[in-house]
């Protein structure tokens, strides 16, 4: 089915590439015809908002606000509401609904007729992996879709042994986070890394991904550089395809996390 969504990128721990995934979605979704409203919920020091002037800000500490990302959820002219939640501040997001439970957030989003997609990037180290269990356990039993994203910046797809587990001398080690994700019906996907030198060049030129892949990229990164960005973005689109992050909004069948 094709659906309207609230896509929330979250992580109990900072430094796992949460805002990087938000930037990719912010640029790629419109390229696929999706109408997107993006929000940085760290109004004071958030790095997502400075990526593009069209990104709104919301202060999780504010007690009186006249406009929030939830208002955009009721707009029929917006397909996806993308919210970047500051690292470690999931509870603050939940408290904006007057309830510290995830059920309040899920219910509020469901009332708008949208699907709630929770995105938690992870790395290869223990601290970058097991903290995802906080999100998995928090949203288990809700109507939310959970997507664990293996961030290729930290390694290849088969390097995430803390998440996936590994067999050594006939003994299975690690893997408790991946097992938990599977048991509650969460999705897992791998997003490849952009070549570091190319990423650094695009960042130094203050180019968004979409710009780096277009004529601005040709002018400032060269034709080869722009072509490499295009190839990278196509690989990300392939990674998202068929998941709850599908760039065309076509969602897989889902009965809610268990």
N, C-alpha and C positions, 0 to 999 in steps of 0.2 A: 504494500500500500504506500501511497505518497501522503505524507503528513506534514503538518506544521509542528515545529519543535521548539523547546527550550533546551539549549545545549549549554551545560555548565561545566567548565573545566575547573577541577578541584584537585587538591593534593594536601594531605596532612603535613607534608614536608616540602619546603621550597627547594629550588634548584633541580627539579626533575623535567623541566621543559614545558610546564603548563602553559605559560604565555606564548611560547613558540607554537604550540598546537593551536592556540587561539588565533594567532596571526595567520596561520595557514588556512584555517576555516574562514576567517574574515575575508581573505582574498579569494579563496577558491569557490566558496558557495555562490557568490554573485556571478562568477565566470560560468557557472552551470545554471544560471537563470533564477537562482534563489534570491528573494528579497530579504535582506539581513539587517537587523538592528543589533549592534554590538555594544556591550557595556563593560567597563572596567570598574569593579567594585572596590578598588583601592583608590579612592579619589585623591588621597594626599600624595602618595609616592608611587602609584601604579605605573608600570612601563608599557602596558597595553595601550592606554589612552594616547600616549605620545606617538604611537605607530601611525595613526591616521586621525585627522581632524574630525572625521565623522563618528568616531567612537565616543559614546557618552560615558559619563562618570556617575557613580553613586557611592555615597559615604555610608558604610555599614554602621558607623557610630552615630549617624544622625537620628534624631528622634522625630523630627518633623520635616517631611519632604513632600513637595508638590508633584514630583514626577519620579517614577522609578521604572526599572526594567519590566516590572509586572504590568504596568500600564500598556506597554508595547505588546504584551501577550494577548491583549484584547483587540488588537488592530488586525483587521482582515487583510490589509495590504502588506503585512510582514509575514514571511514564511518561517524564518528562523530567528529566534532571539538568542543571541550568544552572550553569555556572561562569564567573565574571567574572575574567579574568586581568589582573593589573596591567599597565599600559602598558609595553612594552619588556621584559617578563619572560617571553617565550615560552620562551626557553632554560632558564630556571629551572624552568618547568613540566615540560619534557622531562627535565631532570636528575633529577626526583623518581622517574623510572623507571630510573635508573642508565644512561641512554643519552641522548646529546645529539641523537639523530635523531628525526624525526617518526614514523618507522616504529614505534618502541617505543610511543608514545602510541596510534597507530591500532590496533596489534595488541592492546594492553591493553583498549581499548574494545570492539573486535570480539569479544574473548573473553567479554565480558559479554552478547553478543547484541544490542548496541545499535548504532545508526548514529551516527557522529561527524560533527557539523556544526560547522564552523569559520566564525565570523562576524567579518568585518573591516569596520568602518565606515570611511568616508573622507569628506574634505571636498573643497572645490574647488581649494585651493591645491596647488602642486607637492609640498611636503613632506607634505601630508595625503593625497596620492594615490600617489606613486611608492613610498612605504614599504610599501604593500600588496603590492608585488612580492616582498618578503621572505617574506610568508606564502604567496603563490601558489606561489613556487618551492619553499618548504619542504615543502608538502603535495602538490605534484605527484607523481603516481606512487603515492599511497597510496589507501586506501579511503575517506578522508574526503571529505565534501561541503563545498565552500567556497562561502560566500555573501558577496559584496561588497555592502555596504549604503551607498548614497549617502544621506548624512544631510541631510535637507531643512533642517536648521537653518542650513546654509551656503549654500543657494541652491535654485532650482527644478531640476527634473529635467534640463533642457537646459543648465544652467550648469556641469556637470561636464566641461568641455571637455578638461582635462588627462587625464581618464580615458577619455572617449569619442573624443577627437580632433575636429578641426574642419577644414573646407575653407576656405581663404582664397586667393582669386585662382587657383583651380584647383590649389592645392598643399595636400596634407593635412599638418596639423601636430599634434603631440602624439599621445595615444591609445595609447601603448605598453603602459600598464597594462591597459586594457580589452582590447587585443588578446591580451595574455598570458592574461588571465582566460578569454577565449573559447577560446583554443587548448588549454587544459587541462581544459575542461569545467566551469569554475566558473560559478556563478549570479550575476547582478547584479540588484538591485532598488533602488527609490527609496522611502524612508520619509519622508513629509511632516513638516513641522515643526508643533509645537503653537504656537498664537499666543503670542508671548513674554509679553505681559501676563498672559494666563491662566495660563501656566506659572509665572510669578513669584508670582501670587496663590496657586496651589495649593501651591507650595513654602513660601511664607510661612505658610500655614495648616497646614503639615506634613501635607498630604494625599497619600497615594499616588494613583496614577492611578485605580485601582479605586474608592477612597473618593471622589475628586473627582467621579466620574461617578454616584455614588449619593446616598443621603440625607444623608451628611456633607457632600457637595458642595453640595446644595440648601441646607443650613443655613448654610454658611460662604461659599459663592460665589454663592448665589442660584440660582433655577431656570434662568435663562438661562446662567449660568456652567457649571452641571452639564450642561446640555444640550449646550453647546459641547464639553465634554470628551468626552461620549458620541459626538458626531459625529467628533471627532478620533480616538478609539480605534477607531471603525468604519473609518475610512480606513486606519489602520495594519493592521487585520485584513485589509482588502482587499489591501494591499501585500504581506502575507505569504502570502496565499492562492495555492496552486499551487506554492509554493517549498518548499525543505527546512525553512523556518521556519513552514510551514502550522500554524495554531493548533489544528487538529483532528488533527494528526499524520499527515496523508495526504501521503506523500512522492512526488515525481515519480520516474520511472524514472531510474536512475543506475547507471553501471558503474564508478564511481571516477574521480577526476581523472587525466588523462593526463600 
